[in-house]
Amino acid sequence: MIGTRLAHYEITNHLGTGGMGEVYQATDAKLGRSVAVKFLPAGFAQDAERSARFEREARVLASLNHPNIAAIYGVEESGGRKFLIMELVPGETLGDRIKRGPIPMEDALKIAVQICEALEAAHENGVVHRDLKPANIKVTPDGRVKVLDFGLAKGLGVGNSGTTDLSNSPTMVTMAETNAGVILGTAAYMSPEQARGRMVDRRTDVFAFGCLLYEMLTGKPAFPGEDFAETLSVILKSEPNYDNLPVDTPPRIRELLRRCLRKDQKSRLRDIGDARIEIIEAESATESAPARAVSISESRTKERIAWAVLVIVTLVTTTFAARYFSHPLPAAEMHVELSTTPTFESVALAMSPNGQTIAYVAESGGQSQIWLRRLDADSAKPLTGTINAVYPFWSPNNRSLGFVADGKLKVIDTESGAVRVLANVPNPRGGSWNQKDIILYTPSNPGVIYQIPAEGGKPVAVTQPRAGLQQANHLFPFFLPDGEHFIFFDAGGPETRGVYIHSLAGGVPRRLFDSETAASYSSGHLFFVQQGMLMAQQFDENQLAIIGNPFQISGNLPGGTQRQPVAVSPTGTIVYRALPPPQSPAVPGYFAWFDRMGKDTGSHPEFLAGGAHWGLSKDGRNFAQEKTTDGNIDIWRIDYGRGVRNRVSMDPVADTFPEWSPNNEHIVFTSNRKSITYDLYVAVADRPGSDELLLSSNENKIATDWSRDGRYILYRNFSATTGYDVWALPVDAQGKKNGEPINVVNTPADERDAQFSPDGNWVAYQSNESGVFEIYVQPFPGGGAKYQVSKGGGAQARWNPSGKELFYIGMDSKLISVPMKLAPDGQHVEAGMPAPVFLTTLRDGELQTTNRQQYAVSPDGQRFLMRGFPITPSTVPLSLIVNWKPESK
């Protein structure tokens, strides 16, 4: 954003990012002043509720014209993004000041008076702040206090704000035992009524003010806790340690703190204006009191010594009684919601073993990466070095994360940011890390589970295919506490599908139960999803056996994806993301033709835009796509000129990845009819049920192109040893096998999604041999050198039918064009400079997906068929269960 100009505002600096906004410093070109610009995150722009809250925050700020409240100058919109123009407040936050230690009494009281004045003005206008904390208060160099961030403010039904509820908290809590409501704010400054999810009023701000004043004077929080749950428990059950206050604290201030921090709303100080008066009078009393030395008589000294002895005896007795005759009350179970950065990977979650930090994948600046959210922090932070990351999982020491990016299994130290590459993983399906620093992972789907030392080494398979099956499909391993046994998900057919238990020592995996998804373990229970419900199944980790029947914890979760949409920690913390609410009205998907300016020149709502496996005929008139009907995946043909849809295949298994012959008469596709392995089949496009087996082997195959002379079909083949490779199959005019497969590109790196040049003498493909995917061309059938065409990463190569241009998708999701000069002898190629054509709706360049190209080029090379609308990332908050109590279920 820095350097961007929006209307007459030029962005100059990034100030911070929170759950409801991104704040930048900008220069107002019209008035020549510096301002703060707060953006609604791009992922929330389509969320009508969040947009409305954003605008209502502006109206609340406009109603609070006060010198101790940061002012708002206006609401603007540019390029489809809404933003607030606000006063730029110099200086440090109160939180930064407190980090240096307690604030001297005189300075602290002056700051406190100004905070009171700001809150008094807000309350008189019917607004409760609800998130008062040191980070939301700035102190300018000249001592002026500014209260910030009224994004969580709530109207009280009086004043200018009416009854508007501006709730948009980074932390929302529902108490499980009462289910009374939600809490908004920051744990360390919540009032007891907030922590119980009850109705709040201005006395909630009074309590938070008491926490602030205490912390300013002591340098310590009034209600300390090591984590979110413990902090709320302390607020509900304990009192601040008033002995931490400075010895010179005026009695009136001590009493004011007690009145502000009373847990019962009815007994608490009712008006923040009264607090302001108490502080001013305490200041006056302190200034008028004469300085004098106090002499103490001998009898007075003896009296105090006697009292001290009595106090010591009482403390010893009380400590003994508390140690031997009392027990701490168990922490309450709480349900929490955490707003996150928008994400396309809504189930890519990992909970640290200590239950303190959530790792999740989210979008930022058009790229996905891992974000870390500590439960005691106000917001999440992106983890540098994790661009395009998927499937994060934690190390046992809570310090490192494993993940997959660019086809590689990687480990990152979250403190230093150091990244190590461990293995090739072309089609990842999860990972797990035990106390002996052994990592389990599945490099492909279908595939078996491998182990590798966390420091690097040779991968070794720890599961094998079952007898009678050519291919295994063992996914998403999860270590049990002993670090020896692990569970995994078998995604085979109905007879074998389910959660299994296995050991590093070998043996035969044992099936525990059927499931739609993988499972994880915590607190004596296995967690999984069945029919959209989060389930728990009691599990004896000593006997390695399930006990009793499963029971429901929550509902509305994504099922049927094989992936485990739930993350757990041994502390009993559970995190998941529910399904988004259905769109009303539903938005149909469609494909569209885009010209070279990126303009939609013709939409086709009859195409299913959500389907990733499709193909365009060479004459550009027909469209083939997988379609699910009654649970069966088949290939369908669409003549979009006439609007006619016909079924091509009809076998009761998965038929997918269609590719057209050059004469538009045949379609080659992939199916797993013979076994779990995917083979190549061919069908006559206009003759339903004409499909025949074309090529069978014990490795998965997907056709990616058919040469213009009809003699070869390019396909990608997955090998357990070399990953994805490019092969060519000779065929005759009827699409039948006409010779043995030819190895086109086969290295330890992944080579994928190859395309013939129009003259058939060259093949373009993507490979990650350099560490990231790049586009290469080389002669066909071989014998010459390869040439790198892309620059800075690329995927999904497509030729212009003229043969003079090659397209690909760049790392920034732009369609890239490269001029090409191909020698007739197939021995020399000259590639021009890559140039962007337009920004596509293909997020992250689709570099991580194992789908084929997600666009097609028209016969004249001037239009591009692709998704006609951007896929909206999920803004559904994370659901967190803290202190889960299975015995109460």
N, C-alpha and C positions, 0 to 999 in steps of 0.2 A: 504493500500500500504506500510505502514511503516514496514521495515524488509524484504520486497520483494527484490529479486535479479534479475535484468534484464541484461543479458550479464555480463559485469564485473562492473556493477553499483549497489550498494546497497542503497535502499531508506532509509533515516534516519529521514526526517522531512517533513511536509506539509507546503508549503509556501503560497499558495493561489489558488483560482479557479476563472476562468473567462468564458466568453461566448465561447472562442475558445480554451481553454486549462486549464489543471490542472498542477500546478507547484510544484515540490518537491525538497528538498535538497537530494543529494546522494553523496556517496563516490566512487570515481574512483579507483578500486582495482589495476589497472595496473600502474597508475601514482601517486597514493597515494594523491590525492587532492579532495577537495570538489567541487561539481558542482551543477548547477541548471538543473533539468530535466523537460521539458515541454511536457506533453502528449496531443495528440489529444484525446478528450473524446471518450470512447468506442462506444457510440451511433452514432458518426460521422464517424466511421471507414469505413462504407459501403457507405458513401456519397462521390462520386468521386470528386465533386467540392470542398468540404471542405478539403479533403485530398490533393488535388492539391494546394490549398491556403496555407495549412500548410507547404508543401514542398517549395513553392515559398517564404514564409517568411524566411525560412532558407537560400535560395539563396540570398535574399536581405541583410540579416544580414552578410552573408559571404562577400558581396561586400563592406560593410561599416567597414573597418578596421581602427578604430579610438579609441584613449584612452578614449574618453568621451562617447563611445557607448558600451554597454554590448556585449561582443564577443560571437560568436557561435563556438563550437568545432566540431560539427558533427550532423548527422541525423542517428538514429538507429531504428531498429525494432526488437521486441521480443514478442513472443506469439501473434502475429497478431496485436500488438499495435505499432504505430509509435510514436517516441519522439525525441525532440531536446536536445542536450547536450550543455548547455550554461554556460557562466561565472557566478559564484556565487558572487554577489555583496554584501558586508557587509554594515552595516549602516542602517539609516532610510530613508524613502521616504521624498521628499520635502513636501508632504501633512502632514506627521506626524510632521515635523518641524514647519510648518505654524500654526498648531493647538495650539502651545504654544504661539503664538502671532507674531507680525511683526518681520522680520529679520533685524538686524542692517544694516544700509546703506552700510558699507564697505563689510560685509559678503554677502549681497544680490547681490551686483554688481559683486563680484568674482564668485558667483554661476552663475549669468546671463551670464557672458563672456564664461564660459565653456559650457553652454547650446547652446549659439550661435555657438561655435566652432563645437559642435556635429551636429547641424542642417546644418551648412555650408558644412560639409563633406557629409552629406546625399544629400543635394540639388545639390552639384557638381556631385554626382553619379546618379542624376536623380530621387531621391526618396523624396516624401513628406510624413511626418510622419502622419498627419491628426488626431492624438489623443494625442497631447501634453497636459499634465496636471500634477499636482503635484504628483499624484500617480504613474506616469510613469517615475519619476526622482528620483534617489537615490543619497544621499550624503554620501560618506564613512567617517569613523572617521578621516581620514587625510585631509578631505576637497575636495576630488576628486568627480566630478559629473559624473554620468553614466545615459545616456538616455536609457530607456527600451522600450520593447513592440512595435515592428514595425509590429504587426499583421494587422494593418489597412493601412499600407503604400501603396502609389500609385506611380507607375512609371510615369515619365514625358515624356518618349520617348527619353531620352538621357542617357548617362552614361551606367553603367553595367547592370542596371535593365531592360533596354529595355522599352517596353510598358506594362509590366506586371501589372495587377490590383490585388492587394492583399486584396481587400475589405472583411472584415469579422467583422462587427461591432456589438457590443451588442445593439446598437441603430441605426436604419435606419429610416429616415423620408422622407415622400413624401408630399410636400405641396399641399393641395387639390385644391387651387385656380389656381395653375400653372401646377401641375402635371409634373414639369420640370425634376425631377430626384430623387435621393436619397441622404440622408445626412448620413455620417458616423462619429462617434466620440462621445464626451461627451458634453452635452448641454452647460454647463457654459463656455466652451472654444471654442465653434464653432464660426467661422467667419460668417458674414451675408450671404455670398454666400453659405456656407454650410447649414445654416438655411433655405435657399430658394431652396436647392437641385440643385444648379448650379455647373458648372465645377469649380474645385479647382486647385490651383497651389501653388508654394512656398509661396505666400503671405498669404495663409491660415495659414501656420505655423508661419508667422510673427505676425499675429493677435493673435494667441494662446500664442506666446511668450510675447506679450504685456500684456495679461491677467495674465500670470505667474509673470511677473516683478511687476505689480501693486499689486498682492496679496502678494508677498514676502514683499513689502515695507509697506503695510497697514494692513496685516492680514485679509483682507476682499476680497471677490470676486469682480472683476471689474463690473460684471453684475449680481447682486443678484436677486434671485427669489425664491418664496416659493415652486414652483413645476416646472416640466419640461416645461409646456406650457408658464408659466409666464417668465421663464428664457429666452426662445427663443424670446419672445415678447420684453423683455428688450434689448436684443442684437440688434434686428432689429430697435428699436425706440428710445432708450435712450443712453446717454453718461455716462461714469464713473464719479463718484464724485471725481474730482481731489483735492478737499479740504481735502480728507482723507490722502493725502500724507504727510509724515513728513515735518516739516517746513524747515529742512536742505536739502531737496531734491534739487540737483543741477538743474539749469534751463535747461541744456542740456538733463538731464534725463526726466524732465517734457515734454519737446518738443518731445523727442524720443517716450514716451508713446503715445502722441497724434498722432504722425505719424504712429505708429504701429497699433493703434486702430481705424483708420479711416474706416468708413463703406464702402466707395467706394474703390474697389480694385485699380482703376487707381490712386487714390490719396494717397494710402498707401505706406509705405516704401517697396521698391521692393526687397531688398536683405538683408538677415539676417547678412551677413558680414558687411554691413554698420552699423547695430545696434551694432555689436561687437566693431567697431572702435569708435562709439560715446561713448560707455560706458567706454572704455579704456581712451579716451581723457577727459571724465568727471572726472574719477578717478585721472588723472594726474593734472588737474586743481584744484581739491579739495586739493590734497596733497601739491601743490606749493603755494597756497594762504596763506599769513601770518595771524596768529591769532591776531585779534585786537578787541578792544572794539569800538563800534560805538557810537559817541556822536551825539545827534540830537539837533539842535538849536530850540529856542522857536518858531521862525517863521515856521520852518519845522514841529514842533509839531502841531501848529494851522492848517497848511495846511492839515496834515493827519487827524486831527479831522474833518475838513470840508468834506474831502472825505469820511470819515466813516459815517457821517450823511447822505450824499448823497446816499451812498450805502444802508443804512438802509431804507431810504424812498423808494428807488427803489425796494428793496426786498419786503417791505410791499405792495406796489402797485402791483407788479407782482403777489404776493401770492393772493391778493384780486381778481385780474383779472382771475387768473387760477382757483380760486374756483368758481367764479360766471359766467364766460363766456366761459369756455372750458369744454369739456367732453373727457374722455379717449377713445381712439380707441378700439373697441372690438378686443379680441384676435382672431387670425386667426385659422381656422380649420386646423388640421394637421393629417396626417396618419403616424403612426409609426410602425416599426417592431422591436420586441425584441427577440433576440436569447435566447433559454432556454436549460436547461438540457434535454436530450432525454426523451420522455414519452410514455407510452402505453395508458394513460388516456388523450387523446388530447383535450377533451372537459370538463375536470374537472377544471373549472375556477371560480374565485370569485374576484370581484373588491370591494375594501373597499369603504364605503360610501363617504369618503372625496376624492376619486379618486386618492389616492397617492400610493396604494400598491396593487399588484396583487398576489393572492394566486393561485397556481396551483400544480397539482400532477405530479411528475417526478421521474425518476429512478436514483439511486445512489448506487453503490456497490451491485447490484442485488436485491435491495429493493426499493419499492416505498414509497414516503412520500411527505408531503406538503412542497413546497418551497415558499418563499416570495420574491418578487421583488419590491422594492421601485422605483418609476420613477426617483428619484433624485440620485439613486445609480448606480454604474457601473456593478453590478452583483447581482444574486439572492443568497439567503442563505436558507439551509434546516431548517425546523422547528422540533427540537428534540421532540420526544413524539408522532409523527404522522406516524409511520411505518404502511404501508398497508392502509393508509387513502384514502377515496373516498368522493366525494360530499362536498367539503368545502363551507361554507357560513359565512359571517361576522356578528359580532354584530354591533348595531347602533353606538357605541362609537369608532369603528375602532380598538379596543384593543384585542378582542377575536375572535376566530373562532370556529364554530361548524363543525363537520365532523363525519363520521362513520368509524370505524376500528374494526376488529375482532368481527363483529356482534353487536357492541355497538354504540349508539349515544353518542358522547363525545364533551366536550368543552375545549379549551385550551386558556390560557392567553398568548398571543404572546410575552409579555414582561418578565413574570416570568417563563413561561414554565409549569405552573401548569395545570394538566389535571383532569377533573371530568367526571365521567360516569353518564349519565342520564337515558338511557333506552336500552332495547334489540331491535335491528334492524337487523333481519336476512337477508333481501333482500332490501336494502335501495333504495329510489328514491327521493333524494333531501331534502332540508330544507330551512327555512327562519326565521329571528329573528327581532322582532319589538321593538319599543322604550319602551314598557312596560315589556320588558324582557320575552316575550312569544315566544317560538320556535314552529314552525310548521314542521312536518316531515311525511314522508310516510315510514312505517317500512317494507312494503312488496309490491310485484308486482305479481298479482293484490292486491289491498287493498284500504283503506280509509286513510284520512289525520288525524293525531293526533296533539294535542297541549300539551305542557309541560312547566312549568316554567323553565327559564334558570338556576335557582339555584337548580333545582331538584324537583321532586314531582310525582304525579300520572298522567300518560298519559290519555287524554280524547279525544275520537273521535269527530271531528268537521264536518266531512262529512259522509253521509250514502249512501248505494246503492239506485239507483232509483227504483221506483215501477216496479215490473215485472222482475227485475234482481236479481239473487241470490248473485252476487258478484260485487263490485265496483272496478274501476281501476283508482283511483284519484292520480295523481303523480305530483311531482315538484311544491310545493306551493311557492308563492312569495308574500310577503306583499306589499300592496300599501302604499303611504306616511302617510295615516291616522292611520295606525297600527291596524285598525279594519277590513278592507276589504282585501281580498287576491285573487289572481288568481291562477289557477291550470290547469293541463292538464288532460283530460279524454282520456285514451287510449282504449276506447271501440270500438265497430264496427263503420262502416262508418256513421251511422245515429247519433251516439252520440259523436264521436271523436271531439275534439277541445279544445279551451281555454275557461274556465269558470271563473266567478267571484262569490265569496261567502263572508260571513261575520262570524266573531267569535260569533255574536249574534244568529246565526242559520238561519233558513229559507231554501229556495230552491235555489240551485246554478243556475245561469243564463248563458247560452251559449253566448259567444261573437262572435266567428268565428271558422271556421275549420282551422286546422293547422297540420303540420307534427311533430312539436316539441312543447315543453312547451314554455312559454313566460315570459319575464321580463319587468319591467317598469322603465322609466327615461325620464325626460324632456318633459313630456306631451305625451309620445308615448309608445306603446307596441312593443317589439322586438321579432321576431320569425323567423323561417326558413321555406321556402316553395320552394320545387323543387330545393334545393341547393342554394337558394338566401336568404341573410339576408334582412328581410323586416321590415319596421316600419309602425305602424298603429296609427294615432292620437287618443288620448283617453282623455276624459274630466273626471278628477278625482273627480270633484264635482258631475256631473250628472252620473258618472260611466257608460259612454256610449262611443262607438267608433264614430269617426267623419270621413267622407269622405272615400277614398279608400287607401289601403296600397300602399307603394312605396318601391322600391329597394334601398338598401344602398351599398351592396357588393354582390359578387357571390362566387361560388366554396366552399360552406360550407357543412359540413356533415348534411344530412337530413334523415328523416325516422328512426331516432333512439329514438324518443320520448324525449330524453334529450335536455335541452336547451344548445346549444353550444356557447352561447353569455353571457358575464357578463357585467353589466352596473353599473354606480354609479349615484347618483343624480346630480353630477357636470357636467354631459354630456360626461363622458369618457366611451368609449365602447371598449371591448376587446374580440377577438375571434381568433380561429386558423383555417386557411383554410385547405382544403384537400391537401395532398401531391400530387406532380405531378405524373402521371402514370408512372410505371416502363417501361423502353424500353430497351431490350425486356421484356415482362411480364414474371415473374417467377412463374411457376406453383407450386401449393402446393402438398404435398405428405405425406404419412405416411411411417414409416420405422420400421423394426425390429432391436432392439439394443441388443447386447450381454451384459454380465455382466461387460465388460470393457468400455461400452458406444460406441462401434463401430457399425456403420450402416452395418448390414449384409444382407439387402434386402429391397429395396424401392418399394413403390406402388403408382405411380403417378396417378392411376385411382381413388384413394381415395381423397376426398376433405379435405385437411388439415385444412382449415378454419372452418369446421363444428365441433362444440363443443359437439354435441349430437350424440353419436354413441355407438355401442356395438359389441363385438367380440363373435362369437359362441363358445360354450364350447369345440368343437373339434378343434378350431383354423383355420377352413377352410373358414368360411363365415364372412362377415362384413355387419352390418346394420347401416344405417346412414340416418338422415334427409337430404333432398335435395329439393331445391326450383326450381320449374319449372313453368314458366309463372305466377309467383307470388304466387304459391300454394306450401305449405310445406308438403311433404309426406315422408313416410318411404320407403327406397330402400334397396334391398339386393344385395350384391356383392359377387359372387363366384370368389375370386381372383386367385384361382388355374387355372380356365378356362377363366378368364377375362370376365365373363358374369354378366350383371347388370339387375335386374328386380325390377319393382315397387311392393311394398307390399300393401300400402294404397293409396287411391285416392279420399278421401273426400275433398271438397273445403274449409277446415279449416286447422289449424295448427296441424300436427301430428309429434310428436317428442319424444326424449328420448327412443330409442328402447332397449330392453333387451331380450336375448335369453333364451329359455327353455333348460333344461339339455340334452334333446334328439335332440336338434338343429332343431326341427320341428315347433316350435311356437315362435312368437315374441310378447311380451307385450310392449305397448307404451302409451304415454299420448296424449290426444286430448281434445279440447274444443268444441266439436260438439253440445252438448246440451245447453250450456250457456257459459258465460265467464269463468266459472270454468273449470279446467283441470281434467278430469277423466281418468281411466285406461281402455284400450281396448286391445284385444288380436286378433292375426291373424295367419293363417297358413302361414309359411314363403314362401312356393313356390306356393301359390294360391292367386293371386292378387284379392283384393276386398272381401276377406273372413273375414275381421275384424268385431268384435262384442264387445259390451259394456261389460266390466268385473266388474267394481266397480264405482258407482256414489255417490257423496256427495256434500255438499256445501263448501268443502275445497279442495285446490289444492293438487294433488298427483302425484308422479313420482316414477316409479319402479326402484329399484337399484340392485336387485339380485333375482335369482330363485334357490331354494335349489336343491342339486344334486339328491335327491330322487323325485323331481318334485312335492312335496306336498305343498310348500309355496312360495309365492312371497313377498319379502321384498319391502317396499315402504316408502318414506318419505312423511309426511303429514304436511301441513302448517296450523297452528291454530293462530287466531288473539290474543289469550291469552297466549299460550305457545310457539309460534314460530314453528320451525321444530321439528318433533318427528318421531320416527321409529315405523312402524306398519308392521304386517305380515298378508297376506290374504291366507287362505286355498284354494287350487285349486285341481281339479282332473287331470287325465292323459291327458285330452284334453284342459287343461288350463282354465276350467270353474270354477266359484266360487263354493266352497264346504264347506262353513261355514262362520261365521262372523269374521271380522277383529280382530286380536289380538294386544293389545297394548304392544309393546316390550320395548321401552324407551320413557318416557313422563315426562319431567321436565320443569321448566321455562327457562332453557338454550336451546340452539339449538343442537339437535342430528340429524346427517345427514349421508346419503350415506353409509348405513350399508351393510355388506357382510357376507354371511354364511361361516362358516368353511367347508371344504370339507366333514366332517362327519356329518354336520348339527346340531351339539350340541352347537355351539358357534356363536356369532355374533360380528363382529368388526365394529366399527363406529367412527365418529369424533364428539366431543362435545366441546363447549367453556365454560363449567361450571367453569373452573378455570380462565377465563378471556381471554384465547387464545385457539385456537383449539388444542386438543390433541387426540390421538388415544386410544380407550378403547376396551376391549373385555368383554363380559358377557355371561352367559349360555342362551341357547334358549330351551324352550320358556320363561324361567324365573326361579326365585326362588333362585338364587345364587348371590354372590357378583361380582362387576365389577372390572377389573384390568386395570390400566393405562400402556400402552405399549410404547408410544412415550416419548421422552425427549426433552424439549425445543421447543415444538410446532410441529404439524403435521396434515396432511390432506390426503384424498384419499387412504384409506386402501384397499389393495388387498391381498388375500391369494395366496400362492404358492399351486397349486393343490395337492401337497404332504401333505399339512396340517402341515408341520414342519417349516414353515417360513411365516412371515407376512411382507408385504411391505407397505410403505407410502411415501409421499413427504414431506420433511422437509422444515423448514422456509427458508433455503438457496437454495431451488430448487433442492436439491439432492434427488435421490431415496435412501431410507433407508431400510435396511433389519434387521429383528429381529427374531432370532431363537425362536421357540415356541414348548412347550411340553404340549399337551392337554390330560387331564385325560379322559378315556373312559366314566366315569359317568357324564361328563359335570359339575363337581363340583370343579375342580382345574385346574389352568393353570400356567405354569412357562415360563416367558418371559426372553430371554437373553438380552444382551446389544445391543442397536441400533448401526448399523455400515453403513456408506455410501457405496453405490454401484457405482454410477457415477452421474455426474452433468447432469440434464435433461434440456430440453428447456422450461419447464413449469415455467414461471416467478413467483416469490414470492411464490412458492409452491402452487399457485392457491388457497390460503386460503380464499380469499374474494369472489371468484366466486361462483355463485349458480349452476354452471354446475356440472355434476357428475364427476367421475374419468376420467382423460384425458390420461389414459394408460391402457393397458391390459397385462396379463401375459400369456405366451404360455403354452400349456398343460404340457410340461416337466419342466416348471418353470425356464428355462434358458435364455429366451428372453423376450423382452418387446416391445409391439407395441405402438408407440406414434409419435408425430409430428417429421418429419425428418429434419426440418430446424428451426433455431431460428426465432421467429417473431421479426422483426426489429422495435424498437420504433420510434416514429415520431420525426423528427428534424425540422419540419416546424416551423418557428418563430411565435410568437404571433403577431397578427395585432391589433394595438391600434388606435382608433380615439379619438383625444383630441379636446375639444371645438366644439363638434358636432353642426352643424348649420342646424336644420330641416327646417327653413324658406327658405333656399336656394335650397331645393330639389324640 
